[in-house]
């Protein structure tokens, strides 16, 4: 009889400990990266993904390479050619081997900081002299 009572109390204590752990607050490390999103991304063959967006009328406008050799390319789509009205944006991330491209963002509500663009448009941009290739 006593063994049954001890077993019941042991189970109750273990369940209580499990409930406390399951409902514990997250630790705030004073960093903007304490929470992570489980966000799906779409990936495919680098050449095919780039061609897909070119065929849809997107133009690559910004390219950057990270310290670990991942590339990011920003594609914009104009309402009509040379209208200057941007309707869509797609951001691709390409692995260091340049075999896989992933769509990290795609959206329709594109907004620009006009102060930035006024100064940016007046700046001459040179291509990478080593590669000599456009974006």
Secondary structure by P-SEA (a helix, b strand, c coil): caaaaaaaaaaaaaaaaaaaaaaccccccccccccccbbbbbbccaaaaaaaaaaacccccbbbbcccbbbbbbbbbccccccccccbbbbbbbcccccbbbccccccccccaaaaaaaaaabbbbccccccccc
